[in-house]
Amino acid sequence: MADGLTGLRFSIRPGGQEQLDKNGRKSLVPPPCFLGVCRGRCLRQWRVRICQKYKWLKDGDPLVFTDEVNKQGGQGTLTLFKPQEKDTGYYQCIVSNKCGTAMSRVTKFWERKLDPFQPVDRPSVQKAVVGSNLKLSCNAPYRFGCNPKPVITWLLSDSPDKEKKIVDIPPEQGKKDINSVPLDDRVAMDSSGNLYITNVKKEDEKGGAIYVCDAYNEETRSGAKGEDKIIKVIETPSGTEALIRPPDKMWSSPDQVIGLEGSWIYLMCIFSGNPTPVVTWKRIGGVIDPARHDNMKLTIKATPSNEGTYECTGKNKHGSSSQRINVKVEAAPLWLDQPLDTVVGPEEDAEFKCRARGIPEPTVEWFINGKPIGEITPDPKKWELDGHTLRFKDLEMSDSKVIQCNVSNVHGSVFADVYLFVEAMAPVIERGPLEQVVVAEERELRITCQMKGKPKPKVVWYKGGQPLQLERYQYQDNGDLIIKVGVLYYRLFVE
């Protein structure tokens, strides 16, 4: 019968999301039970349930269970009842049995909540002279690190209770509505939702209507409204000319913008001036697709070939102003060599490779049975870490274990949880050679010998009762024999 189990395997991992049950409770869900593979020193193998010793970590420390945070008895499902802000953090499930310790990947859990704007008693009046510029600040309530960012919408109303949409854009892209004040060469919104009028006109008063910034969370279907604002435009005295202003930068994307490979990068420059400036784009030392820029905006595919410096210029008949933006493309880790489950026999070696590409260069972390490899006493006779490769030598039946590898940079991580299982199995010929094989003279012949066993069996071929000399024949790693013959008789022996 089997006298050992493999390392624990995850049939489902908590993939960074929570689930809601029928009562509206949020749960982080590894499977009700982890599935393990059981093999022993015989020719049988079967699957068994081996759920034992579940443990949860929160932000790297053991999780304290309460009435609001508990784990289902005998299983691994963690349930958070009425989650609060204090429950946000990074969760990880660890489960062990006598064969090793397996780890889930880390799950980020947060409360999706849209905070309210600061309350105000009355609308604020924003005064501007015709031909000048004006900024309406939104100050949307957004917690750093939370997703998704709220969608910002500017509303126009005759009173606080009567509203009409004027601007409705995702911060990076923008879109126009048939009933909205259009976003054009004169009116624009930055990535934070602030509204800019680059060349104020009397029409911007909108008949005394109230401008309101509205933040909407699409996940929770909740919204919040900001401070009411009224624009008061001061006209120049009759017979005098309007302000004459050369272009001046009101807002632009940061001096350096980092985009994740494969995504889209949105650059923007907003220039004030009278007359309204025309904005153009160019790439220093390169070219850009004219279809990718629309006055204030430039859209770039985040690829290494599109890295470089881009320049926007606002120009009118009174002058010009320019801004340079450096674009850098980075990438989350992507597997190049992913560790795999490995089964070997006694006295054999095993090797695990863990390598991923990413920008910036990812950091590799190894664990054995959930313990960082740096905390394990080195044993050069049994294992060694060589760059991205972990090697085990001269393994014994007691050396079965679970190995974890985490490769990460600032943009993400890839994680592997694999087992090393050492087992002994008597040699078995699964598919031997045919009794007779005929082949044309001077042609290559392959005689099949498919076998299995742990450790790997040694294959010996015989002809006429005598072992074949290797220099005259080719032994393949799988046991097959390759020869150039007419009709000959061979006997196979596996030991």
Buried (B, 14 or more C-beta within 10 A) or exposed (E): EBEBBBBBBBEEBBEEEBEEEEEEBBBBBBBBBBBBBBBBBEEEEEEEEBBBEBBBBBEEEEBEEEEEBBBEEEBBBBBBBEBEEEBBBEBBBBBBBEBBBBBBBBBBBBBBBBEEBEEEEEBEEBEBBBBBBBBBBBBBBBBEEBEEBBBBBBBBBEEEEEBBBBBBBBBBEBEEBEEBBEBEBBBBBBBBBBBBBBBBBEEBBBEEBBBBBBBBBEEEEEBBBBBBBBBEBEEEEEEEEBBEBBBBBBBBBEEEBBBBBEEEBBBBBBBBBBBBBBBBBBBEEEEBEEEBBEBBBBBBBBEEEBBBBBBBBBBBEEEBBBBEBBBBBBBBBEEBEBBEBBBBBBEBEBEBBBBBEBBEEBEBBBBBBBEEBEEEEEEEEEBEBEEBBBBBBEBEBEBBBBBBBBBBBEBBBBBBBBBBBBBBBEBEBEEBBEEEBEBEEEEEBBBBBEBBBBBBBEBBBEBEEEEBEEEEBEBEEEBBBEBBBEEEEBEBEBE
